[in-house]
Structures are given as C-alpha cells and as structure tokens.
C-alpha cells in the first residue's frame, strides 16, 4: 500500500497541472450535469415490509386520491370575529375553489361541509388532497395552494399553508456554516505558520466537497434523496477533507524541514501518512455504507451519499494534494530559523518536547488512575442517554418562522395536536357488499373511539366498491409524542378482536404517523446488528493495520465511551432542555429517529481516524525499535499536534451547523462536535496512551499463525524506506520511558 501510494504521490507531484486540470474538469462536469438534471430533495420515508407501508400500498391501489400527499390551508379570523361571518365565509369559499383549480389537486375539503371549524369559530382548516405522492408533486402545485391562501389574506384573515406536502425541503449553505471554514483556516495558519500551506487543505477539501455535493444533486434526479443527505455530506466532507489533507501536508512539511527534497517528500508523505488516510477513510466508508443493513431506503441512500463524499475526500488527498504540493515546490520548505522550522526539527530530533508529548508522559506515568478517571467522567456524562426518545421529523420541528410550522401550531391550538398526525385504519371487508362494509367501518370507528388516547375515530370517504373502507383516527397527542406510538401499537394489538366484532377480514394501521412509528421501531431493532456488522468489519481492518488484537479492541471500547457521552449530551439539551438558549433550541422533545444510527456510523469512522493517525505513529516508532512507553511518547510527539489541529477543525465545522434552522441537523451537529472533542482529547490522546502503557509489549501481540496469514500492509512505510533508500526522520532517543 505504502509503495503504491508513494508512486501515486510522486506521479501527481510531477504532473501537477494535469492532475489539477482533471479534477477541475470533473468538478465542472458534475456541476453541469446536476444543473441540467434539475434534481430535488424530499423527505419521503418508506419502510418496505412494514404493516404501515403495505397498507399504504393497498391504499394507493384502492383509493389513489387518498394515497396522494396533502396540504393544509389554515385560516384564522381576527379576535372577536368568526370564520362563519359572511365576508369571511365567502373568502374561505373562494379560497377553497381556487385551491381546487390547482394542478394535481384531487379534491379540497371545505371546512363548512367537513366540520373542520374550531369550537370558538375563529379557525377553519381546508384539506387539499393531491392525486400524486410527494416525490411526484410539482412546485407549481404548491405555488397554486399558496396563491389560493392569498385570497383569504386579502379578506383580512390570517392564512397559513402547511401539511405533508410542505415537508419537501432544499439544502442551503448559510453564513454560519462558513464560520467553520474560517475557524479551520485560522487553525491551519497556526499549525503551519504559513498562509500558503494553510490554504492547501482548504482548496483540496472544497474541490472534493464540490464534486461530492454536485454528484448527490445529480443522483437526486434519478432516485429519492433526503434533504438531510446533502447537508450531512457537506458537513462530513468538509471535516474529513480538511483533516486528511492536513495529515499528509504535516508529514510533508516535517520532512522538508529535515532536508528531504520536495518531490521525494511528497511521495513519501503520500505513502506513509497517505496510507493512514486511506485506512481511516475506509473505516468511515464502511461505517456509513453499513447503514444499508437497516433496510430503510432513505437511510441507505443517505449513508451511501455520505460515504461517496468521504471516498472523494480520500482520492483528493492522495492525488490532488500532491499535485498542489508540486505547484508549490520549494515554497513550502519552512524558512531556516523560523518558528515552524525549529519546531519541526526539534520534534524530529526529540530535543523540543511538544505539548502532546508532555500530555502523553502524564498519561503513561500514572496510567491506571487516568483510565479510571476518564471512564468515570464519560460514564457520568452518558447517564441522560437512558431517556433517549426518538421520532421522525415533521412540520412541528420546522423553523418557527416557516409557514408550515405556523400552520402546524395553529392547528394544534385550535383542534388539538393529533389533527396534525391522524392515523388511517384500513378495514378489509373482502367479499362484503358496499352497504355491509360501510356499516362495518362505523362499527370499527365506534370501537376505536373507546380506546384511551383516541380523540375521534370516524369513517372517511372512500370507495366501498373496492372492498376496503377507511377509518380516520385522530389521536389526543401529536405525531412525535410517545403516547401516539403507544396508540398505534394498541390499535394493532386490538385489531383481531375489533375485526371479528365488526365482521371484517382484518384491519391495518397506516398514514404518515404510523410510518414514522414503524421507521423508529425498525431503526431501534437494527441498532445492535448494525453496530455488530460495522464494528466487526472495522476491527478486521484495524487488525490488518496494527497487526494486533488488543489495540483494535481498545479502540472499539473507547468509541463506546465517546458515543455514550454524545447521546447523553443530546438528551440533556434537546429533551431535558439544558442550555437551550445557548444552542438556539426552540422546542424540546424526541430527536430524529435515525440520529443514533447515523451518529454511530459517523463517530465510529471518525474515532477510528484518530486511532489510526495517533497509534500508527506510535507503532511506527515501536517497529523501528523503540521501547513500548518510549514509542507512545514519541508517537504522541509527532502525531498529537496534527491530531489536535484536526479535532479543532472538525469540531469547528460541525459546530457551525449547530445554529442551523434544520432541527434534524442541529442535534446531529451538537453530538458530532462534542463526540469529536471527547474522542480526540479524552480517548485517543489520554485514554489510549494510558491503556497502551498498561499493556506494554502485549499491546502489539498477534498470534503467530494469524501473523503469517494476514497480509502485511506496511502502513509504517518500512518496506518503502528500504526500497527507496530513504532514511527515516530522526526520532530521538529510544531509551526514554521504555518498558
């Protein structure tokens, strides 16, 4: 691996303009393709094989109009007035008529005939039913609904437009996200002491992110892509893109300071640090691709999109970055006598201890208290995670000033929160005549009205000739309330008894709320097998990298502490309401149901990044003859500064998304920012040296039979040094701290 990457690095250095040109052509090509394809993002959540999805498919076959997506027009009369007052009633009637004329509209339920007027008479709800599902809904159809609402506004009514149809969103980049890039630039300038060097990781990362994001936009024209997917890819692509370039560039600058020629240094940095980048990237890609094992299409696409962005970041780091190094040439050599030159030479010779080396010495001096202290601290932080509650996002989690959120809140206040998430119960009366089926639906509705948590159950309009009837059930609680999920399970548990009493074949529960409940349950049930598959594959990869059994196992256990602390912080902030003003949280409650599995995938990959970058330098020193404790401190000497910079960059990028209006991204950004800080500084730079010190030489033990069976990936570049004749950089004394 190191030899191959060495050749790639030197080749890109020599043909720097060609490589740069090819990447720019690739960027222009995907931008042009995405622009021409005109893709869009939506949040259609499907879960093949679930009761709600099968019932939804049956609904689409028997009642095509009812299976389409819907919008809502909510109007409110001024204080002291009623929507039934003649001028307002006429305006609402005109609004309904205008909405009915819109494209793709199947029907509009007039509040006056549907009975959707609040008890105080101030609020009326008009339901707009489209004849197509959400992915096929055109922007012009939504525009027509909004134009219809203007009729009510012109008459002096407050009118808000919302509903499922308005869950379709688009990704955007605000100034807040750019703050993360600015902080990253500042960290890079401090790290390298050079604007030229600091700009290279940013340039390469931005080109990689551009290719990845435009590729996702192009993909969205061919398949359903969640609106969260591009934001997640942007956040992750920026973080790893900058970090991967940082690791290679740091090794390059160190070698230049110690007298290596720019071309040889670029090849050698790509072969050694680049090997760590490749394997670190593979752990992230494995973790994200592992989301496919859950079996939920939108989550699979989200994971694969993020994994593809990371893959692009790896390719950019080992090809485009060496080309940029070729363009810079000798200008990257630290000036003799400069702070950067003194630091690099001093670190390589071991004459100037770095802050990371001093910290590692403290950790290995008293390893057992350090290990116990970190475990207790993170264990306490993880305590709130026991109360983790999950649900899918809806318009109740939209930005407070958005129309769909205003409509959601207005409906909740006027009609009750359950009206925002009604359940549909399909009554299958195969073989029954229409009149008998209609009577059976009434019996089912009457029985369901007796269940606790049901505000209203009533037969809905349908086509009895299809052999299936619909009963609409309005819960007393909102779509994301755990009590609503309990009601779904209660209806399903009582379905055989209710069906028998009504004389029908069976009942099934569906609708957007029921789909959300099924998705959350599937995600919860899949968490353990997903973690087992992803962690198992990554452990195999780490055994190959480190040629050790205990080091990968320690890495996985450290990750569990990291993810526990992240979950604890999410619950404390977004469910318990701690520090809500600091993080701009406007509403507490369950967090998005796919957060745990996404967080585990990303944090595991990033945790293994730091494990690879930190421990590979320690193993490199050990392979070259250092005693175990000396290898720990010497590896920390070389890796800690760059790992610190990488962690600060990742944290700043993730933290810049914390103040996004997207309530799906906000808790994810908090968890990732905190997780990176915890994993880099408490786990990899504190706990890992202490554990390795306790293990001594046993840390690098591998059974002889397994050692012979495994391929030697040479991530330390020893074979590369022998082949090229390059002398290793001075590593200082190997006698200090040995065991």
SVG drawing of the C-alpha trace seen along z (x, -y; Angstrom):
<svg xmlns="http://www.w3.org/2000/svg" viewBox="-76 -43 95 64">
<polyline fill="none" stroke="black" stroke-width="0.4" points="0.0,0.0 2.7,-2.5 4.7,-1.7 1.7,-2.2 0.7,-5.5 4.3,-6.6 4.2,-6.2 0.9,-7.9 2.1,-10.8 5.3,-11.3 3.4,-10.9 0.9,-13.6 3.7,-15.9 5.5,-15.6 2.3,-16.0 0.7,-18.6 -1.0,-20.7 -2.5,-17.7 -3.9,-16.3 -5.3,-19.6 -6.9,-20.1 -8.5,-16.7 -10.1,-17.4 -11.4,-20.8 -12.8,-19.1 -14.6,-16.6 -16.0,-19.4 -17.3,-21.3 -18.8,-18.1 -20.8,-17.2 -21.9,-20.8 -23.1,-20.9 -24.8,-17.5 -26.5,-18.5 -27.7,-21.8 -29.1,-20.0 -30.8,-17.2 -32.5,-19.6 -32.8,-17.2 -34.7,-17.9 -34.7,-16.6 -37.6,-15.3 -38.1,-13.5 -40.3,-10.6 -39.8,-7.9 -40.6,-4.4 -40.1,-1.1 -40.6,1.9 -42.3,4.9 -43.8,3.0 -47.6,3.1 -47.9,-0.7 -46.1,-0.5 -48.1,2.5 -51.3,0.8 -50.2,-2.4 -49.5,-0.5 -53.0,1.1 -54.5,-2.4 -52.7,-3.6 -54.3,-0.8 -57.8,-1.1 -58.0,-4.8 -55.4,-6.6 -56.6,-10.0 -56.4,-9.3 -52.9,-7.9 -51.6,-11.1 -49.9,-13.7 -51.8,-16.6 -51.5,-20.2 -53.4,-22.3 -54.8,-25.8 -55.5,-27.2 -57.3,-30.4 -57.9,-32.5 -60.4,-35.3 -59.4,-38.4 -60.0,-38.5 -63.7,-38.6 -64.8,-37.5 -65.7,-34.2 -64.8,-32.4 -68.6,-32.0 -69.2,-35.7 -70.5,-36.4 -67.4,-38.3 -65.0,-35.7 -67.1,-32.7 -67.3,-34.0 -63.5,-34.5 -62.9,-30.9 -65.3,-29.6 -63.3,-31.4 -60.0,-30.1 -61.3,-26.5 -62.5,-27.0 -59.2,-28.5 -57.2,-25.7 -59.4,-23.1 -58.4,-24.5 -54.7,-24.0 -52.6,-21.4 -52.5,-17.8 -55.3,-18.6 -57.8,-15.7 -60.1,-17.4 -60.3,-20.1 -62.4,-19.6 -64.4,-22.7 -64.3,-23.5 -68.0,-24.3 -69.0,-20.9 -66.2,-18.9 -66.8,-20.3 -63.3,-21.5 -64.1,-24.7 -62.8,-25.3 -65.2,-25.4 -64.6,-29.2 -65.3,-29.7 -62.1,-31.6 -60.1,-28.9 -61.0,-26.8 -59.0,-24.1 -59.2,-23.2 -57.5,-19.9 -56.0,-19.9 -55.6,-16.3 -53.3,-15.8 -53.6,-13.0 -49.8,-12.2 -47.4,-11.2 -44.8,-13.6 -41.9,-12.8 -44.1,-13.5 -45.5,-16.8 -44.6,-19.8 -43.6,-23.1 -46.4,-24.7 -48.9,-22.7 -47.6,-24.1 -47.5,-27.6 -51.2,-27.3 -52.1,-26.4 -50.2,-29.4 -51.8,-31.7 -55.2,-30.4 -54.3,-31.3 -53.8,-34.9 -57.5,-35.2 -58.2,-34.7 -55.4,-37.1 -56.9,-39.8 -60.1,-39.5 -58.4,-40.2 -58.0,-36.6 -54.7,-35.1 -53.8,-32.2 -51.0,-29.7 -50.1,-26.9 -48.6,-23.6 -49.2,-19.8 -47.2,-16.8 -46.6,-18.4 -44.5,-21.1 -42.1,-18.7 -40.1,-18.8 -37.1,-21.0 -33.9,-22.1 -30.4,-22.2 -28.6,-25.5 -25.4,-26.9 -25.6,-29.9 -23.0,-32.2 -23.0,-30.2 -21.5,-27.2 -18.8,-29.4 -17.7,-30.3 -16.5,-26.8 -14.3,-27.1 -12.9,-30.4 -12.0,-28.8 -10.4,-25.9 -8.3,-28.3 -7.2,-30.0 -6.2,-26.6 -4.3,-25.7 -2.4,-29.0 -1.4,-28.5 -0.4,-24.9 1.7,-25.5 2.8,-29.1 2.2,-29.7 -0.8,-31.0 0.3,-29.0 0.4,-25.7 -2.8,-26.6 -4.7,-27.2 -3.9,-23.9 -6.2,-21.7 -9.0,-24.1 -8.6,-24.2 -8.4,-20.5 -11.4,-19.9 -13.6,-22.5 -13.0,-20.9 -13.7,-17.4 -16.9,-18.7 -18.0,-20.4 -17.6,-17.1 -19.4,-15.1 -22.3,-17.5 -23.0,-18.0 -22.9,-14.3 -25.6,-14.0 -27.7,-16.6 -27.3,-14.7 -28.3,-11.5 -31.5,-13.2 -32.8,-13.5 -32.7,-9.7 -33.8,-8.5 -35.3,-9.8 -32.7,-11.6 -33.5,-13.0 -32.9,-16.7 -30.7,-15.8 -28.3,-13.8 -26.5,-16.8 -26.2,-18.7 -24.7,-15.6 -22.4,-15.1 -21.3,-18.8 -20.6,-18.7 -18.7,-15.4 -16.9,-16.1 -15.5,-19.4 -14.3,-17.9 -12.6,-14.9 -11.4,-16.6 -9.5,-19.2 -8.3,-16.7 -7.0,-14.1 -5.0,-16.8 -3.8,-18.1 -2.2,-14.8 -0.3,-14.4 0.7,-18.0 2.0,-18.0 4.2,-15.0 5.4,-16.7 6.4,-19.9 8.2,-17.9 10.3,-16.1 11.1,-19.3 12.3,-20.8 14.6,-17.9 16.2,-18.2 14.2,-15.9 13.6,-17.1 10.1,-18.3 9.3,-15.5 10.6,-12.7 8.9,-14.2 5.5,-14.4 5.8,-10.7 6.9,-9.6 4.2,-11.6 1.6,-10.2 3.0,-6.7 3.1,-6.9 0.5,-9.4 -1.5,-8.7 -1.7,-5.0 -3.2,-6.1 -5.6,-8.4 -6.8,-5.5 -7.4,-3.2 -9.0,-5.9 -11.3,-6.8 -12.1,-3.1 -13.4,-2.9 -15.7,-5.9 -16.9,-4.5 -17.5,-1.0 -19.5,-2.6 -21.6,-4.7 -22.2,-2.0 -23.3,0.3 -26.5,-1.8 -27.7,0.4 -28.1,3.3 -31.1,1.5 -33.2,2.0 -34.7,-1.5 -34.2,-3.1 -33.8,-6.7 -31.3,-5.8 -29.3,-3.6 -29.2,-6.5 -28.1,-8.9 -25.3,-6.7 -24.1,-5.9 -24.1,-9.6 -22.0,-10.5 -19.7,-7.5 -19.2,-8.6 -18.2,-12.1 -15.7,-10.6 -14.3,-8.5 -13.9,-11.6 -12.1,-13.2 -9.6,-10.3 -9.0,-10.4 -8.4,-14.2 -6.0,-13.8 -3.8,-11.2 -3.9,-12.7 -4.9,-16.4 -3.0,-17.4 0.4,-16.0 -0.3,-18.0 -0.8,-21.1 2.5,-20.3 4.1,-20.1 2.8,-23.5 4.2,-24.9 7.5,-23.2 10.2,-24.6 7.9,-27.4 6.6,-25.0 10.0,-24.5 10.0,-26.3 12.4,-29.2 15.6,-28.4 15.4,-29.7 11.7,-30.3 9.4,-29.0 8.0,-26.3 11.4,-25.1 12.6,-25.0 9.5,-23.2 9.7,-20.5 13.4,-19.9 13.1,-19.9 10.2,-17.4 12.0,-15.1 15.2,-15.2 13.4,-14.9 15.1,-17.9 12.0,-20.0 9.1,-18.2 5.7,-19.1 2.6,-19.8 1.2,-16.4 4.3,-14.6 4.1,-16.2 0.5,-15.2 1.2,-11.6 4.0,-11.4 1.5,-12.4 -0.9,-9.7 1.7,-6.9 3.2,-8.0 0.0,-7.1 -1.9,-5.0 -4.4,-3.3 -5.8,-6.5 -6.0,-8.1 -8.0,-5.1 -10.4,-5.0 -10.9,-8.8 -11.8,-9.0 -14.2,-6.1 -16.0,-7.6 -16.2,-11.1 -17.7,-9.8 -19.9,-7.3 -21.5,-10.2 -21.9,-12.2 -23.7,-9.3 -26.4,-8.9 -29.0,-11.0 -28.8,-8.7 -31.1,-6.3 -34.0,-8.7 -33.3,-8.9 -36.6,-9.2 -36.9,-9.1 -39.4,-10.1 -39.3,-11.3 -39.3,-15.0 -42.5,-16.7 -43.7,-20.3 -43.7,-20.7 -39.9,-20.7 -39.7,-23.1 -38.2,-26.6 -40.5,-28.8 -41.0,-31.4 -41.8,-29.0 -45.3,-28.8 -45.6,-25.0 -44.6,-25.5 -47.1,-28.3 -49.9,-26.2 -48.9,-23.2 -49.0,-25.3 -52.3,-26.9 -53.9,-23.5 -52.6,-22.2 -54.0,-25.1 -57.4,-25.1 -58.2,-21.4 -55.7,-19.5 -52.2,-18.2 -53.5,-14.9 -55.1,-16.6 -51.6,-17.1 -50.9,-13.4 -54.1,-11.4 -53.9,-7.6 -55.6,-5.7 -57.1,-2.3 -57.9,-0.2 -60.9,2.0 -60.6,5.1 -64.1,6.5 -63.2,8.8 -66.4,10.2 -68.8,7.8 -71.3,5.7 -70.8,1.9 -73.5,1.3 -72.3,4.0 -68.8,2.7 -70.0,-0.8 -71.7,0.5 -68.6,2.4 -66.5,-0.7 -68.9,-2.5 -68.6,0.4 -64.8,0.2 -64.9,-3.5 -67.2,-3.2 -64.9,-0.6 -61.8,-2.6 -63.4,-5.6 -63.4,-3.7 -59.6,-3.3 -57.6,-5.6 -55.7,-8.2 -58.3,-8.5 -59.8,-11.9 -62.0,-10.9 -62.4,-7.9 -64.8,-8.2 -65.2,-6.6 -63.6,-8.6 -64.9,-9.0 -63.8,-6.2 -65.0,-3.7 -66.8,-0.9 -66.9,1.0 -63.2,1.7 -63.8,4.0 -61.9,1.7 -63.0,-1.1 -61.1,-3.8 -61.5,-4.9 -59.6,-8.0 -58.4,-8.1 -57.3,-11.4 -55.0,-10.8 -55.2,-13.1 -51.4,-13.6 -49.1,-14.9 -47.3,-12.8 -44.0,-12.8 -45.5,-12.1 -44.5,-8.7 -48.2,-8.3 -49.1,-8.3 -46.8,-5.5 -48.3,-3.6 -51.8,-4.2 -50.6,-2.7 -49.4,0.4 -52.6,0.6 -54.8,0.4 -52.7,3.2 -52.9,5.4 -56.7,5.0 -57.2,5.3 -58.1,9.1 -60.7,8.5 -62.1,5.4 -62.2,7.0 -64.0,10.0 -66.6,7.9 -67.2,5.9 -67.3,9.0 -64.5,8.0 -61.3,9.9 -58.6,7.7 -57.6,4.2 -54.2,2.4 -52.9,-0.9 -51.1,-3.3 -50.6,-7.0 -47.5,-9.2 -47.6,-9.0 -47.8,-5.2 -45.0,-5.0 -42.9,-7.2 -43.6,-4.8 -42.6,-1.8 -39.4,-3.5 -38.4,-4.4 -39.0,-0.8 -37.1,0.7 -34.2,-1.7 -34.2,-0.7 -34.3,3.0 -31.5,2.6 -29.1,0.7 -27.4,3.8 -26.9,5.8 -25.8,2.7 -23.2,1.9 -22.1,5.5 -21.6,5.6 -19.8,2.2 -17.6,2.6 -16.8,6.2 -15.7,5.1 -13.7,2.2 -12.0,4.3 -10.8,6.6 -9.4,3.6 -7.7,2.3 -6.1,5.7 -4.7,5.6 -3.4,2.0 -1.9,2.5 -1.2,6.3 -2.6,6.5 -5.7,7.9 -5.8,5.7 -5.3,2.3 -8.4,2.6 -10.4,3.9 -9.3,1.0 -10.2,-1.4 -13.8,0.1 -14.3,-0.2 -13.1,-3.8 -15.6,-4.5 -18.4,-3.2 -17.5,-5.8 -17.5,-8.5 -20.9,-7.7 -22.4,-7.3 -21.3,-10.8 -22.6,-12.2 -26.0,-10.6 -26.1,-11.9 -25.5,-15.5 -28.2,-15.2 -30.8,-14.1 -29.8,-16.7 -30.0,-19.6 -32.8,-18.5 -35.1,-16.5 -34.3,-17.8 -33.9,-21.4 -30.5,-22.2 -28.7,-25.1 -31.5,-25.6 -30.8,-29.3 -27.1,-28.7 -27.8,-26.2 -30.9,-28.0 -33.3,-25.1 -36.9,-26.4 -38.7,-23.1 -37.7,-20.1 -38.9,-16.6 -37.9,-13.4 -34.9,-13.7 -35.0,-12.4 -35.2,-8.6 -32.2,-8.0 -29.8,-10.1 -28.4,-7.2 -27.6,-5.0 -26.2,-7.9 -24.2,-9.1 -22.8,-5.7 -21.7,-5.3 -20.0,-8.7 -18.5,-8.9 -17.1,-5.4 -15.5,-6.2 -14.0,-9.5 -12.9,-7.8 -11.0,-5.3 -9.5,-8.1 -7.8,-9.5 -7.0,-6.0 -5.2,-5.3 -3.4,-8.6 -2.3,-8.6 -1.5,-4.9 0.1,-4.4 2.8,-6.9 3.3,-5.0 3.5,-1.7 5.9,-3.2 8.3,-4.1 7.8,-0.7 8.5,1.1 11.7,-1.0 13.0,0.3 11.6,-2.0 10.6,-0.5 6.8,-0.5 6.5,-3.5 9.0,-5.4 7.1,-4.6 3.9,-6.0 5.5,-9.4 7.5,-9.6 4.4,-8.8 2.5,-11.5 5.3,-13.9 4.8,-13.6 1.0,-13.0 -0.6,-15.0 -0.2,-18.4 -1.7,-17.4 -4.5,-15.4 -5.3,-18.4 -5.5,-20.6 -7.7,-18.1 -10.0,-17.7 -10.4,-21.5 -11.1,-21.8 -13.7,-19.0 -15.3,-20.5 -15.5,-23.9 -17.0,-22.6 -19.6,-20.5 -20.3,-23.3 -21.0,-25.8 -24.1,-23.7 -25.4,-23.8 -27.2,-27.1 -28.9,-25.8 -32.7,-26.1 -32.8,-22.4 -33.9,-20.7 -32.7,-17.4 -29.2,-18.6 -28.9,-20.6 -28.8,-17.7 -26.6,-15.8 -24.1,-18.7 -24.1,-19.0 -23.4,-15.3 -20.7,-15.2 -18.9,-18.3 -18.9,-17.0 -18.1,-13.5 -15.0,-14.6 -13.7,-16.7 -14.3,-13.8 -12.8,-11.2 -9.7,-13.2 -8.7,-14.6 -10.1,-12.3 -10.0,-9.0 -7.2,-9.0 -4.8,-11.5 -5.4,-10.5 -7.0,-7.1 -5.2,-5.4 -1.6,-6.2 -2.6,-5.1 -4.0,-1.8 -1.0,-1.1 1.3,-1.8 -0.6,0.7 -0.4,3.3 3.3,2.7 4.6,5.1 1.4,7.1 -0.4,4.3 1.3,5.4 0.8,9.1 -0.6,11.1 -0.8,15.0 2.0,16.3 -0.4,18.2 -2.6,15.1 0.6,13.0 1.5,15.4 -2.0,15.4 -2.5,11.7 -1.1,9.6 1.5,7.0 0.0,3.6 3.2,1.8 1.3,-1.3 4.5,-2.4 6.4,-2.5 9.3,-0.3 9.4,1.6 9.1,-1.7 12.1,-3.1 14.2,0.0 13.1,-0.1 13.7,-3.9 16.7,-4.0 15.2,-7.0 16.5,-7.4 13.9,-7.6 13.5,-11.0 15.3,-11.3 13.2,-10.0 15.2,-10.9 16.3,-8.6 14.7,-5.2 15.7,-4.7 13.4,-7.1 10.4,-5.6 11.0,-2.1 9.3,0.9"/>
</svg>
